[in-house]
Amino acid sequence: MRQTEYIWPIEPKYKVAEHDKYGIRKNHYVLFKERQHSGFDITADIGTEIHAISKGIVLKSEFDGTTTEGFDAFNDGYGNKIEVLDESGKRIVYAHLRQSYVNEGEEIKQGDIIGITGSSGGSRVPHLHIEIRKTNTEETGLKNTIDPLTVLPKIELDKLEKEFTLQPYEQLWKKLVSENPWDFTQKDIPYSEDPEYIR
């Protein structure tokens, strides 16, 4: 299969936090311990349109509240997600949506608007989690995925300076982009049990 040339699902406009990056998170803001992060997070205003990074077939369009630790709740897991099998055989995951606009089995084209951003599932700051799995697998983790930044068009992310100010998420976001990005606790996320803000 030929290599797919991807586009960005959303144009990043806010500062990138260490917590957003692919790799190992030293302090996960749901589990509060070290954890693998198998994608890249794009902080975005709620309701931002999400574009398909490639053409493909929708494998899943559903709510997923499960984690690898076995938890299953409205504020765990990928939240509202879309999984797409692209033409190169990779599975693309778009997670933490407010709403999906596509259905299982639907064929989509690159650039199609497939949903809008939110803060559902295991999200504590509104964003899109974009995950690219090496094959058509349901398994996540670093060994099964690639860093999206290695295949998405190059953007100078370190030059992004815009601050995210939406309440009640701003306090946590400011910690995530501070000089001590892993210095947060459950007390910094008082809205984590509130479906008004985790959705």
N, C-alpha and C positions, 0 to 999 in steps of 0.2 A: 504493500500500500504506500502511496506517496505521502510525503510529509505535508501536513496541513499548515498553512500560513494563517495565524490567528490575528484577531483584532482585540482591542481592549473592550470589555463588556460595559465599562463606565470609564469616563476620563477622570483619573484621580485629580483631586483639587485640594485635599487637606494634607497636612503634615503626616508623614508615615511614622508610626510608632514601632518600637521593637516587637511589640505584641502582634503586629500585623504580618511580620515576616515569616517566610517558610523556614522550618527547622525546629529547634528546641526552644520552647518557652520556659523560662526559669520560674515563672509563677503564672499559672493559668487563672483567668478571672472568673471561672466557674468552679474549678476543682481546687484552686489554691495550692497547687504543687507543680513540679516540673512535668511538662507534657509535650509530646510531639505536635507540631502544627504542619499539616500536610497540604496547605494551600497558601494563598496570599489574600489578605483582607484589604478591601478598599473602603475606607470610611466615606459614607455618603449620606446626604440628606434623605430622610424618609420619603419614599415615593419617587425616587430617581429611577428612570427607565433603564432596564438592563438589556443589553444587546447580546445576541448569541455570538460567541467568539469564532464559531465555525458552523458550517452546515452539518446536519446530522438528524438522527431519529431520537425522539424523546423516549427514554426508558422509564423514567419515573417523574411524577409531578405530584408531590404529597407532603404531608407533615411528618417529620422524623424527630421524635423526642428522645431517642436512645443515645447512649454513649458507650464507649468501649469498656467502661467500668460497670455497665449493666443498668445504669439509671435510665428512667423513662418518665419524662415529665414535660410539661409545656415549656419549661425554661431550661431544657437540656438539649443536646444534640444539634443537628443541622437545622432544626426548625423547618419552615417552609422551604422546600428544596426542589430543584429540577436536576435530573441527570440525563445527559445526552451522549449517545454513541456517535462520535464523529467519523468522518470518512477515512481517517488513518487508523481507526481501531481503538482510539483512546476514549476513555469515559470522562466526560467533563461534568463537574458538580458545581452548581450555583446554589449557595445556601444563605439562610437567614433572611429570606424574602418576606415582604409584607404580603405579596400576592403573586401567584403564578398566572400567566396568561395562556399556557399551553397544556396539552393533555398527552397522556401516554400513547405512544404509537404515531404521534404527529411528526411529519417531516418539517424541519425548519431550515431556513437559509441563514447564512452568515449575515449578521446585522439586524436580523429580525428582533423586534422588542418582545421578550419572552416573559417579562414580569417587572415588578418594581421592588425596590429595596425596603427593608424594614429592620427589625431587631428581634427576630423570632428565634426560639430555641435557645441554644447556649451562646447567645449574643448579649453583650451588655452595653455596647455602643453601636448605633446603627451603621451597618456596613454590608458589603457583599463579600462572602468567602468564595473565591474561585479556586477550584482544585482540579488538577489534570492528572488522571491516573494513566499509567503507562500502557495498560491494556483494558479490556472490557471486564473489569472486576468489581465486586462489591467491597473488596478489601481496601481500607485506607492505610495510612502510615507512610513514613518516609520511604520505605523500600518499594512501595507500590506506586509512588507518585513522582512527579518532577516539579521542580520549582517553576511556577508560572512565569517568573521574570526571565527565565532562560529562553522562552519561546514567544512571549508577547512582544510587540514592538517596543523598542527602547525608549524610555522616558527618564528624564533626569529627576527622579523622585526626591533626591536630597535637596532640590531647589524649591520644593513646595513649602510654602510658609503660612497658608491660610489656617486659621484656628477654627475648630469645631465648637460651636457655642450652644447647641440645642440642649435645653434642659429636659430631664434631670441628668443627662449623660455627660455634661461638660466637665464636672469635677473629676470623674474617673479618666476621661480622655486626656485631661491636662496632666494627670499623673503618668499616663502611658507614654506621653511625649516629653516628659521631664528628664533631668539628668539621672534620676533614680526610677527607671520605668517599671521595675518589678516590686516597688515598695507600695503595695496596696493590699487591703484586707477586705473581708466581707462588709465591714462597716462603711467602706467607701462606695458600696453599691446597695443602698437601702431599698431600691426599687426592684431588686432581682426577683422578688416573689409577686410582682404586680403585673398582671396581664395587660394592663393599660399601656405599659412601657416595654414589656417583652412580648412583642408581636410583630 
